Amino acid sequence: MQIEDIYGELPILETDRLVLRKLSLEDLEDIYSYGSNQEVSKYVTWDTHLSSADTKQFLDFVLQQYENKKIAPWGIQYKENGRLIGTIDFVWWKPAHKSAEIGYVLAPQYWGKSIATEAAKTIIKFGFTNMDLVRIQAQCFVDNKASARVMEKAGMSFEGVLRKSMLVKGSHQDIMMYSVLKEEFSAWL
């Protein structure tokens, strides 16, 4: 299994409340809405979008990734209103090691509704059943308790704190590491 095998045509994934799909230029306004919110960008590696030009630059990058069959995010579309409310993706995938890492971001008005957990479980399942993964991990800043809770609810186990392991926005951050293994995932199917 190679990256191009999945990202050559990123599949649409569906849950009861969500459609995980490719992003498009039509999503610019929705992405800018949450990307420009400082509470959203507080715990991520990217800077707050200061204008829609920042969002357009992000979308251009993602569309180029799709075109080149490289790792790129799924948009999280909320079925109830059709809005794009976030993204989720495999931040990296090492096919030779059968391991990958997920990351996600969600508009604040959808926080606390288990939406990020629903999306995370969906791509975890996809990773184990379609990408031949053995390990899927996720990380968050130690202060991001909500993201840690998402990982726990998605079936991931806390592995420890990686002290000052990431330089983000000029400051070294302590990172909490979580993971789930294929055999653990199979047990809760």
N, C-alpha and C positions, 0 to 999 in steps of 0.2 A: 504494500500500500504506500503510495507516494502522495505528496501534497497536491500535485496536479490532479490526482484521481478524485479528490473531494472538491477542490477549489476551482476546477475547470468549469463546473456548473454547480455552484453552491445550492444545495437543496433547500426547499421550503420545509420548515418543521412547524407542526401545529400542536397546540395544547387546547384545553377547554377555553381559555381566555386569551391566548396569544397566537400570533403568527410570527415566526422567526423567518426573515426573508432578507434578500439583498437590499442594500440601501440604494436610493436613487436621488437625483437632483431635486425631485419633488419633496424630499424629506428635509430640505434645508431649513425651513421655518421651524419645524418641530425640534430639530437638533439644536438650532440656535437658541430656542426657548430654554432648554435645560443646560446647554453648553455655556451659556452666558451667566448662569447662576453660580455665584461664588460658593454656595453651600455644596453644590454638586462637584465642583472642581477642587474642593478642599482636600479630598482624599484620593486624587488620581494624579498621574504623572504629567498630564497635559495642563496647559494654562487655560484660564477662563477665556472664552471667546469674547473678544471686545467688540467685534462687529460681525455682520453676516459674511464678510470676506474671510474671516477665520474659519467659519463653518464651511464655506465653499472650498477653501484650501483642504480641509479635512476630507470633504466628500470627493474632491478630485483625486486625492491620494487613494481613498478606498476604491473608487471606480477603476483606477489604474491597477490596483492589486487584483481586483476581479479579472480585469482584462489579461493580466499576466499570470493568472492561475496561481496566485500566491495567497497566503493567509490574510483574511479580511473578515470584518465582523458581519454578524447577522443583525439586522434591525429588529427591535422588539416592537411589534405593532399590537396595540390593544384592540381586540375584536369589538368591544362594546362601542367604541367611538371611532375606530379606524385610524387613530393617531399613532405616530411613531413616538414611543415613550422612552427609548433607550437603545443600547446596543449590548451584545454579548458576543464573545469570540474566544477562539483559542489564540492566546497571545503568542504562543510559540508551540510548535509540534516537532518532535524529534522522532521520525518514523523508525530509525535504526534502534532507538532505545524504547520504542513503544510508549512514550510518555509525552504529555502535553500540559499546558497551563491555561486555565480559563481566566477571563476578566470580564467585568460588566459595569455598566453605568445606567442609572435610571432617573427619570424626571422625578423631582421631589414630591409632587402631588400623588405619586403612586407608591411611595415608600410605606412600609408597614403593612402591606397587603399580600405578602408572600409572592409577589410577581417575579422578583429577581430569583427567588428560590425555584419557582416553576420553570423559568427559563434555564437556570443552571442545571436542574435535574434533566431537562430535555437535551441539552448539549452533552452532558455527561453520558447519558444513555447513548446518544449518537456516537460519541467517541469510543465507547466500549464495543458497540455493536457494528459500527461501520468503519472505524479507523484502526482497528486492531490494537487499541491501547491497553496497557496493563496498569498504568498509573496516570491519574489526572490530579493536578495540584492547583491551588489558588493561593494568593497572598493578599494581605491588606496591611495598612499602617496600624500600629498597635492601638491608636486612638479611635479607629473606625470599628466600633463595637457592632454597628448594624451590619456591616459587611461580614464580619466574623460570624454573626448569627446566621446570615444567609448560607455560608459555607457549612455550618453545623447542620442546618435544616436540610441542606442538599445531600447529607450523608457523609460529609468529609470529616476527618479526624484532625485535631490540632496536633502538630508535630513539634512546635517550638517557636521561639523568637530568634530571628536572624538579626543580631545587633548591628545597627548602623550599616545595613547591607545595601542601601539604595540612596543615592544622592538625588533628591527631588527638590526642584525649585530652590536650590542653594543650601539645602539642609539635609544632613544624613538622617535617614529614618530607620527606626526599628520596625521590622516586618514580621507579622505572624504568618506562619506557613501551615496550610491545611492540605490534606490529600485524601483521595479515595482510590482503592485498588479494585481491579476488575472482580476479584472474588468477593469483595465486600459488597460491591454494587449488585452482583448476581444474587446475593442473599436477600436483598430487599426489593427484588422484582416481583 
